[in-house]
Each structure stands twice: as C-alpha cells, then as structure tokens.
C-alpha cells in the first residue's frame, strides 16, 4: 500500500527541513528588519548582535519545547487545535496590515537602547519580538517526533545564521531592502494561516471536528 500524505510528512527529513525553513521564515520576517537596525547602529558590534540573536532564538525554541512536552499528554487530534493560534495570529496580522503604515521607526529604536549590555539587549529584543512564535512553534513541535524536533531546531540554527548574514548584507545594500520592506510583510499573514492549517491537518484535527459536528447534529435530532 502506498504511504499516505500524513505518513510522508512524518517520515521525510526533506519535508521536515522544509517545514523548519517555512516556520522560521514565516515567524521571523519582522526580526530580519530588527537585525538590520542593530547592524546599522555604530554602537553595536556585529559579533554581539549575532550571539544575542542566537540567545533570543534559543530561548524561544526551548520555551516552545516545554509547551510542546506538556501537550504530549493530550491526544494529537486535540493538540492540533493549537494550530488555531497561528491561524488567529495570521488573521490578526492581516487585519493589522490594513491599519499599519509605518513600522521602521519602532524597530530601529530598539537598536539605540544603551541601558543594557549589547548581548542582553539583542537577546531580549529578539525574544520579545518573537513572543508570538511560541504559539506557532509549540503546536508544530507537539505533532512531530523528538528526532524531527531536533532537525527543525538545527534548521532554525542555520536559518538564524542566514538571517544575520542577510541583514548584514542589506545594511550595506540599502536599496535592496526597499522591496522586501514593501512586500514581505504582506505575505506573512497568509504563510501563518497556511501553517496553522497544515498543523491541524497533520494532527487529524479536521477529522475530529467533523466527527464532533456529526455527533452534535445527531444529538439534536428528535
């Protein structure tokens, strides 16, 4: 018998890596612009920005793993309900997109905070800016095996390096950043919504909801 789509999503390392790239790119797009602000500031050393970024991302991943472990005592179909969170975040970002006009000034202001050490500042800003990421990472981790979570975490580490290099490059090529700032954030809500749907599909949550709906309808019949 041919493997189902769900089996392939579970067993394919390439698909797991692709999921890791998608998760990171979708949730950390805003963080790319924060990094641009840090690298553009003469008061921050590039090495401290990179280390601080890794500390912040690492804290987010560890917190997401803890939340995912707590969710292991719950059947996967119910755990998949957590996929509603990234869908809700995506919808909220889509709504906010219509009312938000400027974001660059707020992001650049982080880089000018000199009340803490550079490492601590970058790490805290990265963690605070990615607070919503836990709602996306945790359900994704909860429906994957330990080996798959480790692979996704490795992809995150690689993507963090890519993000730092890209942000550094953008600082030296400011004209390249203009179209990214103009169109990149508009794709983010749709990617988050798609991730939420994928999480719910992988966990079998849609089947659960269908069963609950049929049960409720049957109970209402005279």
N, C-alpha and C positions, 0 to 999 in steps of 0.2 A: 504494500500500500504506500502511495506517495505521501511524504510528510506534509502536514498542514502548514498554513502560513504561520500560525502561532508557534508550531514546533521549530520552524526555520528561524523565527525571530528570537527564539530562546537559545538555539544551539549555534547560530552562526556568529563567529567572532567578528567578521567583517560588518555584520549588521549591528552588533553591539558597539563597535568602534564608531560606526556612522551615527548611532544614537547618541553616543558621548559627544561627538562633534556638534551635532544638532542641538543637544541640550545646552552645551556651553555657549555656542554662538548665539542661540536664541535668548538666553538669560543674561549674558554678559556683554551685550552690544553697547549698552549705556556705559558700562565700565571701561570700554575702549576709549571713550571720549574723556573720562576721568583721568585715565593714564596719559592721554595727550596733554592734559592740563599739568600733571605732575612733571612730565618730561620737559615741558615748555618752560617750567619755572626754574630760574637760575639758582634758587635756594635749595633745590632737591638734587641729590646725586643720583645718577641713573641706577647705580647698584642698589641703593637703598629703596628705590621705587620698585625694582624687580623683586627684592626679598620681601618687602612689605606686601606686595601683591600676592606672592605665594602664601604668606602667612594668612592673609584675609581669605583667599580661596580655600586654603586648607581647613580653616575654622568652619567655613560654610559646609564643606563636604563632610567633616566629622559630625557636625550637628545634624546634617541630613541623614547620616548613617544611624545615629542614635534614634532619630524619629522613625526611620525605616525598621529598625530592630523591634521597636515597640509594636509596630504594625504587624509583625510576624505572627502574633498570636491570633490574628483575625484572618478568616478565610480570604483568599486572594480576590474573590469577586467583590467582597466588601472593601478590601484595601484599594481596589481600583476606583472606588468612589472618590479617593483623594485626587484623582485626575480632574475632578471638577475644579480644584484650586487653580491649576494653570489655565484652564478654560476661562474661569472667572477673572483671573489676572489679565489674560489676553483681551477679554471683552472690556475690562476697565481701562486698559491702555488704549484700546481702540476708541473708547469714548473720550478719554483724556486727550487723545491726539487731536480731536477736533477743537478743543479749547485751549491747548497749549501752543504758544507761539515762539517762546524763547526758552532755551534750556542751557545754552552755553555759559552764561554768566554764573549760574548756580554751580555748575560743575567745575569751572575754573577757580571759584572761590575756595574750594577745598584745598587746592594746592598751596594757597597762601596762608594756611593755618600754621603758625610757627610756635604754638603753645606746647607742643609735644615733640618728641624726637621724630625724625623722619620715618623711621621704620614703623613706629607705633601709629603715626598719623596715616600712612598709606594703608596699613593693615585694617585700622578701624574704619576708614572711609570705604575700603573695599567690602568689608563685612556689612556695614550699614547700607551701602548702595545695593548689595545683593541680598538684602533681608528677605525679599520675596522669593529668592531662588530656592530656599528650603522647601517651600510649598511645591516646587516643581521637581527638585531632586529626590525628596523623600519618597513620593509615590513611585518614581521610576526605579529607585533602589529596592523598594519593597517587593516589586514583582520580578526581580532578577536574582540570580544565584550569587553567592559570595564571590565566585571567580569572575562573574560578569561585572559585579560592582567594582572589583579591583581593577578590571580592564577599563571600565568607564573612568575611574579615578586617575588611571595612568594617562588616559586621553586628555582629561582635564589638565593634568600637569603639563603635557605637551602643548595644549591649546593656550595655557597661560603664558608659556614662552613665546608662542606665536603672537599672542595679543600684545605682549611687551615689545616685541620686535616691530610689529606693525605700527603701534602707537609711536614708537621712537622714529620710525620712518616717516610717518605722517607729519611729525613736528618739523622735519627737515624738508618736507614737500607739502606745504600748507594748502596748495591748490587742489591736491588730490583728495583732501579731506572734505572739501565742499560738497560734492555729490553724495558722499557717504552720510554726512550730517543731514542732507536734504531728504534722502530716500530710505536710508537704512532703518530708521526708527519706525517708518510706516509699515515695514514688513514684519516687525517684531510681534505685534498682536496676533497676526494670522499664524505665525510659527508656533506661538504658545498655545493657541487654540488647537492646532493640529497635534501638538504633543500630548495635550490632555485627552484628546480623542484616542490617540494611539495607546496611551496608558490604560484607559478604560477598556479598549478592545482586547488588549493583551491579557488583562486580568479576568476577562469574561464578564465584566460588569454590565454590558448591554444585555447579555442573555439573562442575567439576574434581574435587571429592571423589567425585561419583557415578561419573565415569569411572575414577578410581583404584580405587574399590571394585569395579567390574566387571572391571577388569584383574586385580586381585588374586584375585578369585573364579575367573576364567578360568585363571589360573596354577596354582591349587590343584587344578583338575580333573585326574583321571588321564588 
